[in-house]
Amino acid sequence: MKRIFVQYKKCLACKACETACAVEHHPAGSLAAALGDRKTQVNVRVLGIEHESFPLSCRHCDPADCLDACPSGAISRDAESGAILLDAAMCKACAMCAMVCPFDAISFKATHRSCYDRDVAYKCDLCNERVKAGRKPACVEACHSGALVYADYDANRLKQASKSLRAYLLGEEGLPPQLELFRELRRKEFARRRGGE
């Protein structure tokens, strides 16, 4: 089954993934409608840690702790895509799923999918309908730097492990010069801001 992989060293913190996710999950399907709408659902968050950035979303674990913890049966796994899905109509907002999620990928608020205008859990659904139609998830399609990759889980993990070991042992396969320059500038800007505080 395919999953979204993050190559955080390529992330430029442009937040194109967040924007694409908001548009994809908004009923109007347009950026103009999603902007300023308090119910807009954004399932991926770009976190800034020191001078690094990391797009965070549901990892669709197997086994999934959130699936086992949900007492109302609102969380299920799609047999075809393997995505962990959350039914907002069944969610009781008990937060059991958020408590057991090791990635802090589940949030709560009133979204367009929630009933009775109340807070419910929401998370990445792997753009399940897009994936079933043969397309990539919206965040992956919007990522310009290649930080988000939609690939087969087992094959990509093996490839990444062997590539990282080879790079570690032999020093091969560095980042493109433009990304190295960007990262260096970001490190310097972060150091400058920290020194000024």
JOVENSUL-V669815 format. One record per backbone hydrogen bond with DSSP energy under -1.0 kcal/mol. CO is the residue of the C=O (numbers start at 1). NH is the residue of the N-H. Records with the same first field share a line. If there is no record, write none. Layout:
# JOVENSUL-V669815
CO->NH ; NH
This chain:
# JOVENSUL-V669815
1->153
3->151
5->149
7->10
8->11
15->19
16->20
17->21
18->22
19->23
20->24
21->25
30->34
31->35
34->37
37->40
45->56
47->54
49->52
52->49
54->47
56->45
64->68
65->69
66->70
74->87
76->85
78->82
83->78
85->76
87->90
95->99
96->100
97->101
107->122
109->120
115->118
120->109
122->107
125->128
127->131
128->132
129->133
130->135
131->134
137->141
138->142
139->143
147->7
149->5
151->3
152->156
153->157
154->158
155->159
156->160
157->161
158->162
159->163
160->164
161->165
162->166
163->167
164->168
165->169
166->170
167->171
176->180
177->181
178->182
179->183
180->184
181->185
182->186
183->187
184->188
185->189
186->190
187->191
188->192
189->193
190->194
191->195
192->196
